[in-house]
């Protein structure tokens, strides 16, 4: 998920891959959405940490 959202854009091809993974591994779509949001939050915190280190 971090690779998919690393540029803050969900490209069509990335979406296809995520959907294939959901199907292949039998993941629950709601849980997957939670993972997506968690990943976005972690990426945002990482960026904030980088900025704080520069202060």
C-alpha positions as CSV (number, residue, x, y, z in Angstrom):
1,X,0.0,0.0,0.0
2,X,2.8,2.4,0.8
3,X,4.2,2.0,-2.8
4,X,0.7,2.6,-4.3
5,X,0.1,5.8,-2.2
6,X,3.7,7.1,-2.1
7,X,2.9,9.8,-4.6
8,X,-0.6,10.5,-3.2
9,X,-2.1,9.4,-6.5
10,X,-4.0,6.1,-7.1
11,X,-3.2,5.5,-10.7
12,X,-5.6,3.2,-12.8
13,X,-3.0,0.5,-13.1
14,X,-2.2,0.6,-9.4
15,X,-5.9,0.3,-8.6
16,X,-6.2,-2.7,-10.8
17,X,-3.3,-4.3,-9.0
18,X,-4.8,-3.6,-5.6
19,X,-8.1,-5.0,-6.7
20,X,-6.4,-8.2,-8.0
21,X,-4.7,-8.6,-4.6
22,X,-8.0,-8.1,-2.8
23,X,-9.5,-10.8,-4.9
24,X,-6.5,-13.2,-4.9
25,X,-6.0,-13.1,-1.2
26,X,-9.8,-13.0,-0.4
27,X,-9.4,-9.7,1.6
28,X,-12.4,-7.9,2.9
29,X,-12.9,-4.6,1.0
30,X,-13.6,-2.7,4.3
31,X,-10.4,-3.9,5.9
32,X,-8.5,-3.0,2.8
33,X,-9.9,0.5,3.0
34,X,-8.7,0.7,6.6
35,X,-5.2,-0.4,5.5
36,X,-5.3,2.2,2.8
37,X,-6.2,5.0,5.2
38,X,-3.6,3.8,7.8
39,X,-0.9,3.8,5.1
40,X,-1.8,7.3,4.0
41,X,-1.5,8.4,7.6
42,X,1.8,6.8,8.2
43,X,3.2,8.4,5.0
44,X,2.0,11.8,6.1
45,X,3.6,11.3,9.5
46,X,6.9,10.3,7.8
47,X,6.8,13.5,5.8
48,X,6.1,15.6,9.0
49,X,9.0,13.9,10.7
50,X,11.3,14.8,7.9
51,X,10.3,18.4,8.1
52,X,10.7,18.4,11.9
53,X,14.2,17.1,11.6
54,X,15.1,20.1,9.4
55,X,13.9,22.6,12.0
